[in-house]
């Protein structure tokens, strides 16, 4: 069975919870919510997944899980926070699944969803310059680095410098 990007279901909460707990040390350096999220109980995590479901249904934000069967591999978000015509792609991978190509594949599937939306003309990926694994994905997928900017330090591994990568819809259509 090939891994698939899909919308979240409440029945995913336990598997997601296990992935967050397992990935605490992996996430905390670059995800400001990493330590506090790892401290949540299974019951406390349910409202987060429900919010992702509700946001998706309202079009406010689009969160997906990348699964192989029922096994959670990664998270992808398509976030409408970069202005008209654009979506920011955010992602993280379960620690035990890192460096297996899952996040790259999930981003490819996320781009397919994003660029199927007629109003979307470009997608961007942003990450701290110290988060080298996150930077490999846009580079590998042909995104263009459009800026290195100052950014607020929100997690212990961050430097305060961030990269912004962009892929235009016409470039996506030529490459994929």
Buried (B, 14 or more C-beta within 10 A) or exposed (E): EEBBBEEBEEEBBBBBBBBBBBBBEBBBBBBBBBBEBBEBEEEEBBEBBEBBBEBBEEEEBBBBBBBEEEBBBBBBBBBBEBEEBBBBBBBBBBBEBBEBEBBBBBBBBBBEBBBEBEEBBBBBBBBBBBBEBBBBBBEEBEBEEEEEEEBEEEBEBBEEEBBBBBBBBEBBEEEE
